[in-house]
Amino acid sequence: MRKVIGIGETVLDIIFKNGQPTAAVPGGSTYNAIISLARCGINTTFISEVGDDRVGDEIINFLKENGAKTDYVSRFPQTKSPISLAFLNENNDAEYIFYKDHPNDRLEFECPDVQPDDIILFGSYYAVNPVIRAQVEGLLQKGRDKGAIIYYDVNFRPSHQHEVMKLMPNLLENLDYADFVRGSHEDFAVLYGKNDVDQVYDSEISFYCKHFIYTRGANPVEVRGKNGFKQNYPVPASNQIVSTIGAGDNFNAGFIFGLLKYNITHEVLNQGMSAEQWTEVVNCAQLFSAECCRDIHNYVSVEFGQDIIRNS
């Protein structure tokens, strides 16, 4: 059975609405996607580190409760787990404040078993953080050597804009390792000062990676692929949006679920995905993203996952 290996940060998200805290849930970009995939019956492993505190206990226990493997989650004595405050506005979009000391990041793990066409998910600042670069790159290199499909979610926040030049070599290496690159229009505006999908793809992405997904909130999803393939996919309208926290993370989860469901392998990627295959996989991505937005939590619901399993 193909499996998904995710590597990324962990955080406790404290969510505010109308100035009052309404929920506290374990999170992190890759973490959220791994939880959703595990709830849908996918064999998942998560690589990260947590603090030696009660928040760390909750983050690890939540992974286990949802069926994700935690063998590669490290804990270090006398450390605290990171916290984020997420403030929902009138449109239920979030603004964040993060409490984490990145220079003190540490990551120690032996690479898990990787088989051909397994999927490795990584992204965000974690993917370019110089302090843990050697460990992250070690996993990516093993993934490439073993024939895994590597999915990179750029997710580069404006708070790190002052580090763009310093981090650019790591980002370019990530693009080169990736079989899929997904980013939002905000990511590429911060990194390159560009807002046109073709400009971004042609000048910044296509040399390294041919499969590109460009998201713009409620605007259509744009994809670019091999052999000049390009398409856009309208985002279904919804009046059930409770929170957009985790929407992008669950788009990633749904996209990866689609790669597995429709048996998208390296052989398929080498030939180029068909229009039908792109449509099927993007539909899964949008389904997961919409489901996440229906609740205050960062993942698809348990019930959604059970329905997916029953219908598989």
C-alpha positions as CSV (number, residue, x, y, z in Angstrom):
1,M,0.0,0.0,0.0
2,R,1.3,3.4,-0.9
3,K,1.8,5.7,2.1
4,V,2.2,9.4,2.8
5,I,5.1,10.8,4.8
6,G,4.7,14.4,6.0
7,I,7.4,16.6,7.6
8,G,6.6,19.9,9.2
9,E,6.0,22.1,12.2
10,T,3.5,21.5,15.0
11,V,1.6,24.2,16.8
12,L,-1.4,24.7,19.0
13,D,-3.8,27.0,17.2
14,I,-5.9,29.2,19.6
15,I,-8.7,30.6,17.5
16,F,-10.4,33.9,18.3
17,K,-13.8,35.2,17.0
18,N,-15.1,38.6,18.0
19,G,-12.2,39.0,20.3
20,Q,-12.8,35.8,22.3
21,P,-11.1,32.5,22.1
22,T,-13.5,29.9,20.7
23,A,-11.2,26.8,20.2
24,A,-7.7,25.4,20.7
25,V,-6.7,22.7,18.3
26,P,-3.4,21.0,17.3
27,G,-2.2,22.3,14.0
28,G,0.6,23.0,11.5
29,S,0.4,23.0,7.8
30,T,1.6,19.5,7.1
31,Y,0.2,18.2,10.4
32,N,-3.4,19.3,9.3
33,A,-3.1,17.5,6.0
34,I,-1.7,14.3,7.7
35,I,-4.6,14.3,10.2
36,S,-7.2,14.6,7.3
37,L,-5.5,11.9,5.3
38,A,-5.3,9.5,8.3
39,R,-9.0,10.1,8.9
40,C,-9.7,9.0,5.4
41,G,-7.9,5.7,5.9
42,I,-4.5,6.6,4.3
43,N,-1.3,5.1,5.7
44,T,0.4,8.2,7.1
45,T,3.6,9.0,9.0
46,F,4.5,12.4,10.5
47,I,8.0,13.7,11.1
48,S,8.4,16.7,13.5
49,E,9.4,17.8,16.9
50,V,7.2,18.9,19.8
51,G,7.9,20.5,23.2
52,D,8.3,18.6,26.4
53,D,5.1,19.9,27.8
54,R,1.3,19.3,28.0
55,V,0.8,20.8,24.5
56,G,3.3,18.4,23.1
57,D,1.4,15.5,24.7
58,E,-1.8,16.7,23.1
59,I,-0.2,17.1,19.6
60,I,1.2,13.5,19.7
61,N,-1.9,11.9,21.2
62,F,-4.1,13.6,18.6
63,L,-2.0,12.1,15.8
64,K,-2.3,8.6,17.4
65,E,-6.0,8.9,18.0
66,N,-6.5,9.6,14.3
67,G,-4.3,6.8,13.1
68,A,-1.1,8.6,12.0
69,K,2.2,7.1,12.9
70,T,4.3,9.2,15.4
71,D,7.5,7.2,15.5
72,Y,9.4,10.1,14.0
73,V,8.1,12.9,16.2
74,S,11.0,14.0,18.5
75,R,10.8,15.6,21.9
76,F,13.6,17.5,23.6
77,P,13.8,18.1,27.4
78,Q,12.9,21.6,28.8
79,T,11.3,22.8,25.5
80,K,7.9,24.4,24.9
81,S,5.6,23.7,22.0
82,P,4.9,26.7,19.7
83,I,1.6,28.5,19.9
84,S,-0.3,30.5,17.3
85,L,-3.2,32.9,17.8
86,A,-5.6,33.0,14.8
87,F,-8.1,35.9,14.7
88,L,-11.1,35.3,12.4
89,N,-12.6,38.3,10.6
90,E,-16.1,38.9,9.4
91,N,-15.4,36.6,6.4
92,N,-14.0,33.9,8.7
93,D,-10.5,34.4,7.2
94,A,-7.7,34.4,9.8
95,E,-4.8,36.7,10.7
96,Y,-2.1,35.0,12.7
97,I,0.4,35.8,15.5
98,F,3.0,33.1,16.0
99,Y,5.0,32.4,19.2
100,K,8.0,30.3,18.3
101,D,11.8,30.8,18.5
102,H,13.0,29.4,15.2
103,P,16.7,29.6,15.9
104,N,16.2,27.1,18.7
105,D,14.5,24.5,16.3
106,R,15.9,21.1,16.5
107,L,15.1,17.9,14.5
108,E,16.5,14.5,14.9
109,F,15.2,11.4,13.2
110,E,16.2,8.4,11.1
111,C,14.5,8.5,7.7
112,P,11.5,6.2,7.6
113,D,11.1,3.5,5.0
114,V,10.3,5.1,1.6
115,Q,9.0,3.0,-1.4
116,P,8.5,3.9,-5.0
117,D,5.4,6.2,-5.5
118,D,4.9,6.9,-1.8
119,I,4.2,10.6,-1.4
120,I,6.3,13.0,0.7
121,L,4.5,16.2,1.7
122,F,6.5,19.2,3.0
123,G,6.3,23.0,2.9
124,S,6.1,26.3,4.8
125,Y,9.0,27.9,6.6
126,Y,9.9,24.5,7.9
127,A,10.9,23.6,4.4
128,V,13.5,26.4,4.1
129,N,14.6,26.8,7.7
130,P,18.4,26.8,7.7
131,V,18.6,25.3,11.2
132,I,17.0,22.0,10.2
133,R,17.9,22.1,6.5
134,A,20.2,19.1,6.5
135,Q,17.5,16.8,8.0
136,V,14.8,18.0,5.7
137,E,17.0,17.7,2.6
138,G,18.1,14.2,3.8
139,L,14.4,13.1,3.6
140,L,13.9,14.7,0.2
141,Q,17.1,13.1,-1.2
142,K,16.0,9.7,0.0
143,G,12.5,10.3,-1.5
144,R,14.1,11.1,-4.8
145,D,16.4,8.1,-4.7
146,K,13.6,5.7,-3.8
147,G,11.2,7.1,-6.4
148,A,8.7,8.8,-4.2
149,I,6.4,11.6,-5.4
150,I,7.3,14.8,-3.7
151,Y,4.7,17.5,-3.1
152,Y,5.9,21.0,-2.0
153,D,3.5,23.5,-0.6
154,V,5.4,26.8,-0.7
155,N,3.2,28.6,1.9
156,F,5.7,31.5,2.5
157,R,4.3,34.0,4.9
158,P,4.9,37.8,4.7
159,S,6.4,37.7,8.2
160,H,9.5,36.1,6.6
161,Q,9.8,38.4,3.6
162,H,12.9,40.0,5.0
163,E,14.6,36.6,4.8
164,V,13.8,35.9,1.1
165,M,17.3,36.4,-0.2
166,K,18.9,34.3,2.5
167,L,16.4,31.5,2.1
168,M,16.2,31.5,-1.7
169,P,18.9,28.8,-2.2
170,N,16.9,26.4,-0.1
171,L,13.6,27.3,-1.8
172,L,15.2,26.7,-5.2
173,E,16.4,23.3,-4.1
174,N,12.9,22.5,-2.9
175,L,11.5,23.4,-6.3
176,D,14.0,21.1,-7.9
177,Y,13.1,18.1,-5.6
178,A,9.4,18.6,-6.1
179,D,7.1,16.7,-8.5
180,F,4.3,19.1,-7.6
181,V,4.5,22.7,-6.4
182,R,1.5,24.3,-4.9
183,G,1.4,27.9,-3.8
184,S,-1.0,30.8,-3.3
185,H,-0.9,34.1,-5.1
186,E,0.2,35.7,-1.8
187,D,3.2,33.3,-1.7
188,F,4.6,34.4,-5.0
189,A,3.8,38.1,-4.5
190,V,6.0,37.9,-1.4
191,L,8.8,35.8,-3.0
192,Y,8.9,37.3,-6.5
193,G,6.6,40.4,-6.6
194,K,4.5,38.7,-9.3
195,N,0.8,38.1,-9.4
196,D,0.3,36.5,-12.8
197,V,0.2,32.7,-12.9
198,D,2.0,32.3,-16.2
199,Q,4.7,34.8,-15.3
200,V,5.3,32.8,-12.0
201,Y,5.3,29.4,-13.8
202,D,7.3,30.4,-16.8
203,S,10.0,32.4,-15.1
204,E,10.2,30.8,-11.6
205,I,8.8,27.3,-11.5
206,S,8.8,25.4,-14.8
207,F,12.6,25.1,-15.1
208,Y,12.5,23.1,-11.8
209,C,9.1,21.5,-11.7
210,K,6.5,20.9,-14.5
211,H,3.4,20.3,-12.3
212,F,2.2,23.5,-10.7
213,I,-1.0,24.4,-8.7
214,Y,-1.7,28.1,-8.1
215,T,-4.5,29.0,-5.7
216,R,-6.2,32.3,-5.2
217,G,-8.7,31.9,-2.4
218,A,-12.3,31.9,-3.8
219,N,-10.9,32.6,-7.3
220,P,-10.4,29.7,-9.8
221,V,-7.5,27.2,-9.2
222,E,-5.0,27.4,-12.0
223,V,-2.8,24.4,-12.9
224,R,0.1,24.0,-15.3
225,G,1.5,20.7,-16.4
226,K,3.7,18.9,-18.9
227,N,3.3,19.3,-22.7
228,G,1.9,22.8,-22.3
229,F,-1.2,21.7,-20.3
230,K,-3.1,24.6,-18.6
231,Q,-6.5,24.7,-17.0
232,N,-8.5,26.6,-14.4
233,Y,-11.1,25.2,-12.0
234,P,-13.7,27.4,-10.4
235,V,-14.0,27.1,-6.7
236,P,-17.5,26.0,-5.7
237,A,-19.5,28.7,-3.9
238,S,-20.4,27.9,-0.2
239,N,-22.5,29.6,2.4
240,Q,-21.2,27.1,5.1
241,I,-17.8,28.7,5.8
242,V,-17.1,28.7,9.5
243,S,-13.3,29.1,9.2
244,T,-10.8,29.2,6.4
245,I,-8.0,28.0,8.7
246,G,-6.6,24.8,7.2
247,A,-8.3,25.4,3.8
248,G,-5.0,25.2,1.9
249,D,-3.6,22.4,4.0
250,N,-6.7,20.3,3.2
251,F,-6.5,21.2,-0.4
252,N,-3.1,19.6,-0.3
253,A,-4.6,16.6,1.6
254,G,-7.3,16.2,-1.0
255,F,-4.9,16.5,-3.9
256,I,-2.7,13.8,-2.4
257,F,-5.8,11.7,-1.7
258,G,-6.7,12.1,-5.4
259,L,-3.2,11.1,-6.5
260,L,-3.6,7.8,-4.6
261,K,-7.3,7.2,-5.5
262,Y,-6.6,7.6,-9.2
263,N,-3.3,5.8,-9.2
264,I,-1.1,8.8,-10.3
265,T,2.4,7.3,-10.3
266,H,5.8,8.5,-11.5
267,E,5.1,6.6,-14.7
268,V,1.9,8.8,-15.2
269,L,3.8,12.0,-14.4
270,N,6.6,11.2,-16.8
271,Q,4.0,10.9,-19.6
272,G,2.0,13.8,-18.4
273,M,-1.3,13.8,-16.6
274,S,-4.4,13.9,-18.8
275,A,-7.0,16.6,-18.5
276,E,-9.4,14.0,-17.0
277,Q,-6.8,13.0,-14.3
278,W,-6.1,16.7,-13.4
279,T,-9.8,17.3,-13.1
280,E,-10.3,14.2,-10.8
281,V,-7.5,15.1,-8.5
282,V,-8.4,18.8,-8.3
283,N,-12.0,17.9,-7.5
284,C,-10.7,15.8,-4.5
285,A,-8.6,18.8,-3.4
286,Q,-11.6,21.1,-3.5
287,L,-13.8,18.6,-1.7
288,F,-11.4,18.3,1.2
289,S,-10.9,22.1,1.4
290,A,-14.6,22.8,1.4
291,E,-15.2,20.2,4.1
292,C,-12.5,21.7,6.3
293,C,-14.1,25.2,6.1
294,R,-17.4,23.9,7.5
295,D,-16.0,23.7,11.0
296,I,-13.7,25.5,13.4
297,H,-11.1,22.7,13.3
298,N,-8.2,22.4,10.9
299,Y,-9.1,19.1,9.2
300,V,-11.9,17.2,7.6
301,S,-14.4,15.7,10.0
302,V,-14.3,12.2,11.3
303,E,-17.6,11.6,9.6
304,F,-16.3,12.8,6.3
305,G,-13.4,10.4,6.6
306,Q,-15.7,7.5,7.4
307,D,-17.8,8.2,4.4
308,I,-14.6,8.3,2.2
309,I,-13.5,4.9,3.6
310,R,-17.0,3.4,3.1
311,N,-17.1,4.6,-0.5
312,S,-13.5,3.6,-1.4
